[in-house]
């Protein structure tokens, strides 16, 4: 039986992770009028790499950041997926309303569950089927009569969600002896290397004003560094299904932040559709959680 104190701590950590990761959407959109995509990503991942280097310098256990040699080829493949997916992620946020993008991004949870059913031969419950149907209704409502930009953004989110979901399955199946921070650090360094190549190909390499650089650094700290750390720490106190239930509420934080910070709100139909997708996601994850509890022969509570 799960200890209530530990569960409460896990939910608290994941909520803090949601707050931190919501800043990625907001800061990316806020900086957009002032910087092109490549310079923004260069300074973003430069800041993230510095944070990881500092954590390595002051860490007493550097083995935490090592990837076993036998997993390097697979890590390279996963790195390609991460680089492609992350570039599409940031491009999509700049393309459309961040709150709407955040609602759509929850599709990755459904994709991960679906891939688990297909490739890991996991069972499929009636509750998951109902959740998937409700999710589909919400997506249709958000996309119906939307602009061409929203439709393109939705297709891009499907693509990078698929890439991220494949990586989640690969981590679950193979990289069990690699610490999450090791891949997080490797991912950040690889992204910085990739964007540096594109950045220096351009003749125009502007140095952002100090306030903008400070905002980018803050976003890199709260997003790929602090947010990921809080998320993985929270997973130590909760089962993955319960953590996903809490994680799926992130679009609500982005919606609130978009309203108060960016003064941007999706249409009524898109907000209603996004809320319906949240219900569908929660049912999907709750169905998976119930199935795992039944397989373990334990009670739900």
Order of alpha helices (4+ residues) and beta strands (2+ residues): alpha-alpha-alpha-alpha-alpha-alpha-alpha-alpha-alpha-alpha-alpha-alpha-alpha
